[in-house]
Amino acid sequence: MIVLVVVGALAGWVAFAVGRTRPALTPRMEWLLPWLLPGVVAVGGPVLLSILESIVGPW
């Protein structure tokens, strides 16, 4: 679980760096992206793992 949060935080900052090079993002989205993405990964990661576990079986 902690690994997912760390990976999500890193992905958020990478997305933030990429977003700063692309002017397509609004300033609000540019500010929210590094904080929003880790939350999505932290919540979505365990859900995806549980779905995979139900399909593949316990690890």
mmCIF file as Biopython writes it, N, C-alpha, C and O atoms, coordinates in Angstrom:
data_model
#
loop_
_atom_site.group_PDB
_atom_site.id
_atom_site.type_symbol
_atom_site.label_atom_id
_atom_site.label_alt_id
_atom_site.label_comp_id
_atom_site.label_asym_id
_atom_site.label_entity_id
_atom_site.label_seq_id
_atom_site.pdbx_PDB_ins_code
_atom_site.Cartn_x
_atom_site.Cartn_y
_atom_site.Cartn_z
_atom_site.occupancy
_atom_site.B_iso_or_equiv
_atom_site.auth_seq_id
_atom_site.auth_asym_id
_atom_site.pdbx_PDB_model_num
ATOM 1   N N  . MET A ? 1  ? 0.833   -1.201  0.000   1.0 0.0 1  A 1 
ATOM 2   C CA . MET A ? 1  ? 0.000   0.000   0.000   1.0 0.0 1  A 1 
ATOM 3   C C  . MET A ? 1  ? 0.869   1.253   0.000   1.0 0.0 1  A 1 
ATOM 4   O O  . MET A ? 1  ? 0.599   2.200   -0.738  1.0 0.0 1  A 1 
ATOM 5   N N  . ILE A ? 2  ? 1.910   1.255   0.828   1.0 0.0 2  A 1 
ATOM 6   C CA . ILE A ? 2  ? 2.811   2.405   0.874   1.0 0.0 2  A 1 
ATOM 7   C C  . ILE A ? 2  ? 3.518   2.568   -0.467  1.0 0.0 2  A 1 
ATOM 8   O O  . ILE A ? 2  ? 3.753   3.688   -0.922  1.0 0.0 2  A 1 
ATOM 9   N N  . VAL A ? 3  ? 3.856   1.442   -1.096  1.0 0.0 3  A 1 
ATOM 10  C CA . VAL A ? 3  ? 4.525   1.495   -2.400  1.0 0.0 3  A 1 
ATOM 11  C C  . VAL A ? 3  ? 3.620   2.171   -3.422  1.0 0.0 3  A 1 
ATOM 12  O O  . VAL A ? 3  ? 4.088   2.975   -4.228  1.0 0.0 3  A 1 
ATOM 13  N N  . LEU A ? 4  ? 2.325   1.851   -3.395  1.0 0.0 4  A 1 
ATOM 14  C CA . LEU A ? 4  ? 1.391   2.480   -4.330  1.0 0.0 4  A 1 
ATOM 15  C C  . LEU A ? 4  ? 1.326   3.982   -4.131  1.0 0.0 4  A 1 
ATOM 16  O O  . LEU A ? 4  ? 1.263   4.737   -5.101  1.0 0.0 4  A 1 
ATOM 17  N N  . VAL A ? 5  ? 1.340   4.419   -2.889  1.0 0.0 5  A 1 
ATOM 18  C CA . VAL A ? 5  ? 1.291   5.858   -2.614  1.0 0.0 5  A 1 
ATOM 19  C C  . VAL A ? 5  ? 2.560   6.539   -3.117  1.0 0.0 5  A 1 
ATOM 20  O O  . VAL A ? 5  ? 2.500   7.621   -3.703  1.0 0.0 5  A 1 
ATOM 21  N N  . VAL A ? 6  ? 3.709   5.901   -2.887  1.0 0.0 6  A 1 
ATOM 22  C CA . VAL A ? 6  ? 4.979   6.474   -3.347  1.0 0.0 6  A 1 
ATOM 23  C C  . VAL A ? 6  ? 5.015   6.530   -4.866  1.0 0.0 6  A 1 
ATOM 24  O O  . VAL A ? 6  ? 5.409   7.542   -5.444  1.0 0.0 6  A 1 
ATOM 25  N N  . VAL A ? 7  ? 4.607   5.453   -5.510  1.0 0.0 7  A 1 
ATOM 26  C CA . VAL A ? 7  ? 4.580   5.423   -6.981  1.0 0.0 7  A 1 
ATOM 27  C C  . VAL A ? 7  ? 3.596   6.467   -7.500  1.0 0.0 7  A 1 
ATOM 28  O O  . VAL A ? 7  ? 3.877   7.144   -8.490  1.0 0.0 7  A 1 
ATOM 29  N N  . GLY A ? 8  ? 2.460   6.601   -6.850  1.0 0.0 8  A 1 
ATOM 30  C CA . GLY A ? 8  ? 1.488   7.607   -7.263  1.0 0.0 8  A 1 
ATOM 31  C C  . GLY A ? 8  ? 2.026   9.011   -7.116  1.0 0.0 8  A 1 
ATOM 32  O O  . GLY A ? 8  ? 1.785   9.868   -7.966  1.0 0.0 8  A 1 
ATOM 33  N N  . ALA A ? 9  ? 2.759   9.251   -6.035  1.0 0.0 9  A 1 
ATOM 34  C CA . ALA A ? 9  ? 3.345   10.578  -5.829  1.0 0.0 9  A 1 
ATOM 35  C C  . ALA A ? 9  ? 4.385   10.876  -6.905  1.0 0.0 9  A 1 
ATOM 36  O O  . ALA A ? 9  ? 4.429   11.980  -7.447  1.0 0.0 9  A 1 
ATOM 37  N N  . LEU A ? 10 ? 5.215   9.892   -7.208  1.0 0.0 10 A 1 
ATOM 38  C CA . LEU A ? 10 ? 6.213   10.091  -8.269  1.0 0.0 10 A 1 
ATOM 39  C C  . LEU A ? 10 ? 5.542   10.325  -9.613  1.0 0.0 10 A 1 
ATOM 40  O O  . LEU A ? 10 ? 5.966   11.189  -10.380 1.0 0.0 10 A 1 
ATOM 41  N N  . ALA A ? 11 ? 4.494   9.556   -9.903  1.0 0.0 11 A 1 
ATOM 42  C CA . ALA A ? 11 ? 3.772   9.739   -11.161 1.0 0.0 11 A 1 
ATOM 43  C C  . ALA A ? 11 ? 3.121   11.122  -11.217 1.0 0.0 11 A 1 
ATOM 44  O O  . ALA A ? 11 ? 3.051   11.745  -12.276 1.0 0.0 11 A 1 
ATOM 45  N N  . GLY A ? 12 ? 2.651   11.587  -10.074 1.0 0.0 12 A 1 
ATOM 46  C CA . GLY A ? 12 ? 2.054   12.914  -10.028 1.0 0.0 12 A 1 
ATOM 47  C C  . GLY A ? 12 ? 3.056   13.999  -10.360 1.0 0.0 12 A 1 
ATOM 48  O O  . GLY A ? 12 ? 2.747   14.937  -11.094 1.0 0.0 12 A 1 
ATOM 49  N N  . TRP A ? 13 ? 4.262   13.872  -9.818  1.0 0.0 13 A 1 
ATOM 50  C CA . TRP A ? 13 ? 5.265   14.900  -10.101 1.0 0.0 13 A 1 
ATOM 51  C C  . TRP A ? 13 ? 5.773   14.811  -11.526 1.0 0.0 13 A 1 
ATOM 52  O O  . TRP A ? 13 ? 6.105   15.835  -12.124 1.0 0.0 13 A 1 
ATOM 53  N N  . VAL A ? 14 ? 5.843   13.602  -12.090 1.0 0.0 14 A 1 
ATOM 54  C CA . VAL A ? 14 ? 6.212   13.467  -13.501 1.0 0.0 14 A 1 
ATOM 55  C C  . VAL A ? 14 ? 5.149   14.109  -14.377 1.0 0.0 14 A 1 
ATOM 56  O O  . VAL A ? 14 ? 5.464   14.826  -15.326 1.0 0.0 14 A 1 
ATOM 57  N N  . ALA A ? 15 ? 3.882   13.846  -14.050 1.0 0.0 15 A 1 
ATOM 58  C CA . ALA A ? 15 ? 2.789   14.458  -14.813 1.0 0.0 15 A 1 
ATOM 59  C C  . ALA A ? 15 ? 2.815   15.974  -14.666 1.0 0.0 15 A 1 
ATOM 60  O O  . ALA A ? 15 ? 2.491   16.700  -15.606 1.0 0.0 15 A 1 
ATOM 61  N N  . PHE A ? 16 ? 3.196   16.446  -13.495 1.0 0.0 16 A 1 
ATOM 62  C CA . PHE A ? 16 ? 3.305   17.886  -13.266 1.0 0.0 16 A 1 
ATOM 63  C C  . PHE A ? 16 ? 4.397   18.478  -14.152 1.0 0.0 16 A 1 
ATOM 64  O O  . PHE A ? 16 ? 4.208   19.534  -14.755 1.0 0.0 16 A 1 
ATOM 65  N N  . ALA A ? 17 ? 5.548   17.790  -14.229 1.0 0.0 17 A 1 
ATOM 66  C CA . ALA A ? 17 ? 6.647   18.276  -15.067 1.0 0.0 17 A 1 
ATOM 67  C C  . ALA A ? 17 ? 6.250   18.268  -16.536 1.0 0.0 17 A 1 
ATOM 68  O O  . ALA A ? 17 ? 6.568   19.203  -17.271 1.0 0.0 17 A 1 
ATOM 69  N N  . VAL A ? 18 ? 5.556   17.218  -16.966 1.0 0.0 18 A 1 
ATOM 70  C CA . VAL A ? 18 ? 5.099   17.146  -18.354 1.0 0.0 18 A 1 
ATOM 71  C C  . VAL A ? 18 ? 4.044   18.224  -18.610 1.0 0.0 18 A 1 
ATOM 72  O O  . VAL A ? 18 ? 4.033   18.860  -19.664 1.0 0.0 18 A 1 
ATOM 73  N N  . GLY A ? 19 ? 3.168   18.417  -17.639 1.0 0.0 19 A 1 
ATOM 74  C CA . GLY A ? 19 ? 2.119   19.421  -17.793 1.0 0.0 19 A 1 
ATOM 75  C C  . GLY A ? 19 ? 2.666   20.829  -17.900 1.0 0.0 19 A 1 
ATOM 76  O O  . GLY A ? 19 ? 2.061   21.675  -18.559 1.0 0.0 19 A 1 
ATOM 77  N N  . ARG A ? 20 ? 3.791   21.096  -17.270 1.0 0.0 20 A 1 
ATOM 78  C CA . ARG A ? 20 ? 4.373   22.433  -17.341 1.0 0.0 20 A 1 
ATOM 79  C C  . ARG A ? 20 ? 4.948   22.708  -18.723 1.0 0.0 20 A 1 
ATOM 80  O O  . ARG A ? 20 ? 5.074   23.864  -19.125 1.0 0.0 20 A 1 
ATOM 81  N N  . THR A ? 21 ? 5.295   21.656  -19.448 1.0 0.0 21 A 1 
ATOM 82  C CA . THR A ? 21 ? 5.841   21.860  -20.789 1.0 0.0 21 A 1 
ATOM 83  C C  . THR A ? 21 ? 4.733   21.965  -21.833 1.0 0.0 21 A 1 
ATOM 84  O O  . THR A ? 21 ? 4.973   22.413  -22.954 1.0 0.0 21 A 1 
ATOM 85  N N  . ARG A ? 22 ? 3.535   21.555  -21.468 1.0 0.0 22 A 1 
ATOM 86  C CA . ARG A ? 22 ? 2.402   21.628  -22.408 1.0 0.0 22 A 1 
ATOM 87  C C  . ARG A ? 22 ? 1.427   22.693  -21.929 1.0 0.0 22 A 1 
ATOM 88  O O  . ARG A ? 22 ? 0.865   22.560  -20.841 1.0 0.0 22 A 1 
ATOM 89  N N  . PRO A ? 23 ? 1.213   23.738  -22.705 1.0 0.0 23 A 1 
ATOM 90  C CA . PRO A ? 23 ? 0.329   24.810  -22.246 1.0 0.0 23 A 1 
ATOM 91  C C  . PRO A ? 23 ? -1.156  24.468  -22.339 1.0 0.0 23 A 1 
ATOM 92  O O  . PRO A ? 23 ? -2.007  25.324  -22.095 1.0 0.0 23 A 1 
ATOM 93  N N  . ALA A ? 24 ? -1.470  23.217  -22.693 1.0 0.0 24 A 1 
ATOM 94  C CA . ALA A ? 24 ? -2.879  22.843  -22.847 1.0 0.0 24 A 1 
ATOM 95  C C  . ALA A ? 24 ? -3.609  22.810  -21.509 1.0 0.0 24 A 1 
ATOM 96  O O  . ALA A ? 24 ? -4.830  22.962  -21.466 1.0 0.0 24 A 1 
ATOM 97  N N  . LEU A ? 25 ? -2.872  22.612  -20.416 1.0 0.0 25 A 1 
ATOM 98  C CA . LEU A ? 25 ? -3.501  22.537  -19.111 1.0 0.0 25 A 1 
ATOM 99  C C  . LEU A ? 25 ? -3.786  23.942  -18.579 1.0 0.0 25 A 1 
ATOM 100 O O  . LEU A ? 25 ? -2.990  24.863  -18.763 1.0 0.0 25 A 1 
ATOM 101 N N  . THR A ? 26 ? -4.913  24.086  -17.929 1.0 0.0 26 A 1 
ATOM 102 C CA . THR A ? 26 ? -5.215  25.359  -17.282 1.0 0.0 26 A 1 
ATOM 103 C C  . THR A ? 26 ? -4.346  25.491  -16.032 1.0 0.0 26 A 1 
ATOM 104 O O  . THR A ? 26 ? -3.875  24.480  -15.511 1.0 0.0 26 A 1 
ATOM 105 N N  . PRO A ? 27 ? -4.124  26.697  -15.544 1.0 0.0 27 A 1 
ATOM 106 C CA . PRO A ? 27 ? -3.293  26.845  -14.336 1.0 0.0 27 A 1 
ATOM 107 C C  . PRO A ? 27 ? -3.842  26.067  -13.144 1.0 0.0 27 A 1 
ATOM 108 O O  . PRO A ? 27 ? -3.069  25.547  -12.338 1.0 0.0 27 A 1 
ATOM 109 N N  . ARG A ? 28 ? -5.152  25.981  -13.023 1.0 0.0 28 A 1 
ATOM 110 C CA . ARG A ? 28 ? -5.726  25.230  -11.898 1.0 0.0 28 A 1 
ATOM 111 C C  . ARG A ? 28 ? -5.418  23.744  -12.027 1.0 0.0 28 A 1 
ATOM 112 O O  . ARG A ? 28 ? -5.043  23.105  -11.044 1.0 0.0 28 A 1 
ATOM 113 N N  . MET A ? 29 ? -5.570  23.188  -13.222 1.0 0.0 29 A 1 
ATOM 114 C CA . MET A ? 29 ? -5.254  21.772  -13.429 1.0 0.0 29 A 1 
ATOM 115 C C  . MET A ? 29 ? -3.769  21.521  -13.213 1.0 0.0 29 A 1 
ATOM 116 O O  . MET A ? 29 ? -3.376  20.486  -12.674 1.0 0.0 29 A 1 
ATOM 117 N N  . GLU A ? 30 ? -2.948  22.477  -13.638 1.0 0.0 30 A 1 
ATOM 118 C CA . GLU A ? 30 ? -1.511  22.339  -13.465 1.0 0.0 30 A 1 
ATOM 119 C C  . GLU A ? 30 ? -1.162  22.267  -11.981 1.0 0.0 30 A 1 
ATOM 120 O O  . GLU A ? 30 ? -0.236  21.554  -11.595 1.0 0.0 30 A 1 
ATOM 121 N N  . TRP A ? 31 ? -1.893  22.995  -11.157 1.0 0.0 31 A 1 
ATOM 122 C CA . TRP A ? 31 ? -1.639  22.980  -9.725  1.0 0.0 31 A 1 
ATOM 123 C C  . TRP A ? 31 ? -2.223  21.728  -9.071  1.0 0.0 31 A 1 
ATOM 124 O O  . TRP A ? 31 ? -1.627  21.180  -8.143  1.0 0.0 31 A 1 
ATOM 125 N N  . LEU A ? 32 ? -3.384  21.273  -9.547  1.0 0.0 32 A 1 
ATOM 126 C CA . LEU A ? 32 ? -4.057  20.132  -8.930  1.0 0.0 32 A 1 
ATOM 127 C C  . LEU A ? 32 ? -3.451  18.791  -9.321  1.0 0.0 32 A 1 
ATOM 128 O O  . LEU A ? 32 ? -3.502  17.836  -8.546  1.0 0.0 32 A 1 
ATOM 129 N N  . LEU A ? 33 ? -2.879  18.714  -10.519 1.0 0.0 33 A 1 
ATOM 130 C CA . LEU A ? 33 ? -2.435  17.424  -11.055 1.0 0.0 33 A 1 
ATOM 131 C C  . LEU A ? 33 ? -1.486  16.669  -10.125 1.0 0.0 33 A 1 
ATOM 132 O O  . LEU A ? 33 ? -1.717  15.484  -9.887  1.0 0.0 33 A 1 
ATOM 133 N N  . PRO A ? 34 ? -0.424  17.290  -9.584  1.0 0.0 34 A 1 
ATOM 134 C CA . PRO A ? 34 ? 0.475   16.509  -8.732  1.0 0.0 34 A 1 
ATOM 135 C C  . PRO A ? 34 ? -0.171  16.030  -7.439  1.0 0.0 34 A 1 
ATOM 136 O O  . PRO A ? 34 ? 0.320   15.083  -6.825  1.0 0.0 34 A 1 
ATOM 137 N N  . TRP A ? 35 ? -1.252  16.658  -7.016  1.0 0.0 35 A 1 
ATOM 138 C CA . TRP A ? 35 ? -1.912  16.243  -5.781  1.0 0.0 35 A 1 
ATOM 139 C C  . TRP A ? 35 ? -3.067  15.288  -6.057  1.0 0.0 35 A 1 
ATOM 140 O O  . TRP A ? 35 ? -3.396  14.450  -5.219  1.0 0.0 35 A 1 
ATOM 141 N N  . LEU A ? 36 ? -3.673  15.411  -7.215  1.0 0.0 36 A 1 
ATOM 142 C CA . LEU A ? 36 ? -4.824  14.587  -7.556  1.0 0.0 36 A 1 
ATOM 143 C C  . LEU A ? 36 ? -4.399  13.181  -7.992  1.0 0.0 36 A 1 
ATOM 144 O O  . LEU A ? 36 ? -5.018  12.192  -7.600  1.0 0.0 36 A 1 
ATOM 145 N N  . LEU A ? 37 ? -3.357  13.101  -8.791  1.0 0.0 37 A 1 
ATOM 146 C CA . LEU A ? 37 ? -2.930  11.815  -9.342  1.0 0.0 37 A 1 
ATOM 147 C C  . LEU A ? 37 ? -2.514  10.808  -8.267  1.0 0.0 37 A 1 
ATOM 148 O O  . LEU A ? 37 ? -2.910  9.646   -8.357  1.0 0.0 37 A 1 
ATOM 149 N N  . PRO A ? 38 ? -1.729  11.202  -7.249  1.0 0.0 38 A 1 
ATOM 150 C CA . PRO A ? 38 ? -1.415  10.212  -6.202  1.0 0.0 38 A 1 
ATOM 151 C C  . PRO A ? 38 ? -2.653  9.680   -5.501  1.0 0.0 38 A 1 
ATOM 152 O O  . PRO A ? 38 ? -2.703  8.504   -5.140  1.0 0.0 38 A 1 
ATOM 153 N N  . GLY A ? 39 ? -3.652  10.531  -5.304  1.0 0.0 39 A 1 
ATOM 154 C CA . GLY A ? 39 ? -4.891  10.071  -4.676  1.0 0.0 39 A 1 
ATOM 155 C C  . GLY A ? 39 ? -5.609  9.058   -5.542  1.0 0.0 39 A 1 
ATOM 156 O O  . GLY A ? 39 ? -6.135  8.063   -5.042  1.0 0.0 39 A 1 
ATOM 157 N N  . VAL A ? 40 ? -5.631  9.313   -6.845  1.0 0.0 40 A 1 
ATOM 158 C CA . VAL A ? 40 ? -6.277  8.379   -7.774  1.0 0.0 40 A 1 
ATOM 159 C C  . VAL A ? 40 ? -5.541  7.043   -7.758  1.0 0.0 40 A 1 
ATOM 160 O O  . VAL A ? 40 ? -6.174  5.987   -7.737  1.0 0.0 40 A 1 
ATOM 161 N N  . VAL A ? 41 ? -4.206  7.083   -7.768  1.0 0.0 41 A 1 
ATOM 162 C CA . VAL A ? 41 ? -3.427  5.842   -7.749  1.0 0.0 41 A 1 
ATOM 163 C C  . VAL A ? 41 ? -3.588  5.128   -6.411  1.0 0.0 41 A 1 
ATOM 164 O O  . VAL A ? 41 ? -3.702  3.903   -6.365  1.0 0.0 41 A 1 
ATOM 165 N N  . ALA A ? 42 ? -3.597  5.902   -5.314  1.0 0.0 42 A 1 
ATOM 166 C CA . ALA A ? 42 ? -3.718  5.289   -3.993  1.0 0.0 42 A 1 
ATOM 167 C C  . ALA A ? 42 ? -5.065  4.607   -3.811  1.0 0.0 42 A 1 
ATOM 168 O O  . ALA A ? 42 ? -5.160  3.574   -3.147  1.0 0.0 42 A 1 
ATOM 169 N N  . VAL A ? 43 ? -6.113  5.188   -4.405  1.0 0.0 43 A 1 
ATOM 170 C CA . VAL A ? 43 ? -7.442  4.576   -4.284  1.0 0.0 43 A 1 
ATOM 171 C C  . VAL A ? 43 ? -7.634  3.504   -5.351  1.0 0.0 43 A 1 
ATOM 172 O O  . VAL A ? 43 ? -8.147  2.422   -5.065  1.0 0.0 43 A 1 
ATOM 173 N N  . GLY A ? 44 ? -7.224  3.805   -6.578  1.0 0.0 44 A 1 
ATOM 174 C CA . GLY A ? 44 ? -7.452  2.882   -7.685  1.0 0.0 44 A 1 
ATOM 175 C C  . GLY A ? 44 ? -6.534  1.675   -7.682  1.0 0.0 44 A 1 
ATOM 176 O O  . GLY A ? 44 ? -6.905  0.609   -8.173  1.0 0.0 44 A 1 
ATOM 177 N N  . GLY A ? 45 ? -5.322  1.835   -7.124  1.0 0.0 45 A 1 
ATOM 178 C CA . GLY A ? 45 ? -4.359  0.729   -7.106  1.0 0.0 45 A 1 
ATOM 179 C C  . GLY A ? 45 ? -4.885  -0.499  -6.383  1.0 0.0 45 A 1 
ATOM 180 O O  . GLY A ? 45 ? -4.914  -1.585  -6.960  1.0 0.0 45 A 1 
ATOM 181 N N  . PRO A ? 46 ? -5.303  -0.348  -5.121  1.0 0.0 46 A 1 
ATOM 182 C CA . PRO A ? 46 ? -5.841  -1.522  -4.411  1.0 0.0 46 A 1 
ATOM 183 C C  . PRO A ? 46 ? -7.087  -2.104  -5.062  1.0 0.0 46 A 1 
ATOM 184 O O  . PRO A ? 46 ? -7.310  -3.313  -5.010  1.0 0.0 46 A 1 
ATOM 185 N N  . VAL A ? 47 ? -7.901  -1.249  -5.676  1.0 0.0 47 A 1 
ATOM 186 C CA . VAL A ? 47 ? -9.101  -1.753  -6.359  1.0 0.0 47 A 1 
ATOM 187 C C  . VAL A ? 47 ? -8.690  -2.612  -7.543  1.0 0.0 47 A 1 
ATOM 188 O O  . VAL A ? 47 ? -9.230  -3.700  -7.748  1.0 0.0 47 A 1 
ATOM 189 N N  . LEU A ? 48 ? -7.723  -2.116  -8.331  1.0 0.0 48 A 1 
ATOM 190 C CA . LEU A ? 48 ? -7.241  -2.906  -9.470  1.0 0.0 48 A 1 
ATOM 191 C C  . LEU A ? 48 ? -6.584  -4.196  -9.008  1.0 0.0 48 A 1 
ATOM 192 O O  . LEU A ? 48 ? -6.759  -5.242  -9.634  1.0 0.0 48 A 1 
ATOM 193 N N  . LEU A ? 49 ? -5.825  -4.130  -7.911  1.0 0.0 49 A 1 
ATOM 194 C CA . LEU A ? 49 ? -5.195  -5.344  -7.395  1.0 0.0 49 A 1 
ATOM 195 C C  . LEU A ? 49 ? -6.231  -6.363  -6.941  1.0 0.0 49 A 1 
ATOM 196 O O  . LEU A ? 49 ? -6.063  -7.563  -7.159  1.0 0.0 49 A 1 
ATOM 197 N N  . SER A ? 50 ? -7.296  -5.891  -6.312  1.0 0.0 50 A 1 
ATOM 198 C CA . SER A ? 50 ? -8.324  -6.831  -5.869  1.0 0.0 50 A 1 
ATOM 199 C C  . SER A ? 50 ? -9.057  -7.439  -7.058  1.0 0.0 50 A 1 
ATOM 200 O O  . SER A ? 50 ? -9.423  -8.614  -7.027  1.0 0.0 50 A 1 
ATOM 201 N N  . ILE A ? 51 ? -9.272  -6.656  -8.097  1.0 0.0 51 A 1 
ATOM 202 C CA . ILE A ? 51 ? -9.910  -7.197  -9.312  1.0 0.0 51 A 1 
ATOM 203 C C  . ILE A ? 51 ? -8.998  -8.240  -9.949  1.0 0.0 51 A 1 
ATOM 204 O O  . ILE A ? 51 ? -9.451  -9.319  -10.330 1.0 0.0 51 A 1 
ATOM 205 N N  . LEU A ? 52 ? -7.702  -7.912  -10.062 1.0 0.0 52 A 1 
ATOM 206 C CA . LEU A ? 52 ? -6.756  -8.882  -10.622 1.0 0.0 52 A 1 
ATOM 207 C C  . LEU A ? 52 ? -6.681  -10.139 -9.769  1.0 0.0 52 A 1 
ATOM 208 O O  . LEU A ? 52 ? -6.601  -11.251 -10.289 1.0 0.0 52 A 1 
ATOM 209 N N  . GLU A ? 53 ? -6.707  -9.951  -8.455  1.0 0.0 53 A 1 
ATOM 210 C CA . GLU A ? 53 ? -6.639  -11.107 -7.561  1.0 0.0 53 A 1 
ATOM 211 C C  . GLU A ? 53 ? -7.865  -11.993 -7.718  1.0 0.0 53 A 1 
ATOM 212 O O  . GLU A ? 53 ? -7.771  -13.217 -7.628  1.0 0.0 53 A 1 
ATOM 213 N N  . SER A ? 54 ? -9.026  -11.366 -7.954  1.0 0.0 54 A 1 
ATOM 214 C CA . SER A ? 54 ? -10.227 -12.180 -8.129  1.0 0.0 54 A 1 
ATOM 215 C C  . SER A ? 54 ? -10.213 -12.920 -9.464  1.0 0.0 54 A 1 
ATOM 216 O O  . SER A ? 54 ? -10.806 -13.992 -9.585  1.0 0.0 54 A 1 
ATOM 217 N N  . ILE A ? 55 ? -9.539  -12.353 -10.467 1.0 0.0 55 A 1 
ATOM 218 C CA . ILE A ? 55 ? -9.460  -13.018 -11.774 1.0 0.0 55 A 1 
ATOM 219 C C  . ILE A ? 55 ? -8.381  -14.100 -11.751 1.0 0.0 55 A 1 
ATOM 220 O O  . ILE A ? 55 ? -8.626  -15.238 -12.152 1.0 0.0 55 A 1 
ATOM 221 N N  . VAL A ? 56 ? -7.185  -13.738 -11.280 1.0 0.0 56 A 1 
ATOM 222 C CA . VAL A ? 56 ? -6.035  -14.645 -11.328 1.0 0.0 56 A 1 
ATOM 223 C C  . VAL A ? 56 ? -6.045  -15.622 -10.164 1.0 0.0 56 A 1 
ATOM 224 O O  . VAL A ? 56 ? -5.607  -16.765 -10.296 1.0 0.0 56 A 1 
ATOM 225 N N  . GLY A ? 57 ? -6.543  -15.169 -9.035  1.0 0.0 57 A 1 
ATOM 226 C CA . GLY A ? 57 ? -6.504  -15.983 -7.823  1.0 0.0 57 A 1 
ATOM 227 C C  . GLY A ? 57 ? -5.504  -15.384 -6.857  1.0 0.0 57 A 1 
ATOM 228 O O  . GLY A ? 57 ? -4.751  -14.482 -7.224  1.0 0.0 57 A 1 
ATOM 229 N N  . PRO A ? 58 ? -5.487  -15.870 -5.626  1.0 0.0 58 A 1 
ATOM 230 C CA . PRO A ? 58 ? -4.547  -15.311 -4.639  1.0 0.0 58 A 1 
ATOM 231 C C  . PRO A ? 58 ? -3.104  -15.544 -5.053  1.0 0.0 58 A 1 
ATOM 232 O O  . PRO A ? 58 ? -2.780  -16.558 -5.671  1.0 0.0 58 A 1 
ATOM 233 N N  . TRP A ? 59 ? -2.247  -14.604 -4.711  1.0 0.0 59 A 1 
ATOM 234 C CA . TRP A ? 59 ? -0.845  -14.683 -5.130  1.0 0.0 59 A 1 
ATOM 235 C C  . TRP A ? 59 ? -0.102  -15.635 -4.261  1.0 0.0 59 A 1 
ATOM 236 O O  . TRP A ? 59 ? 1.097   -15.841 -4.453  1.0 0.0 59 A 1 
#
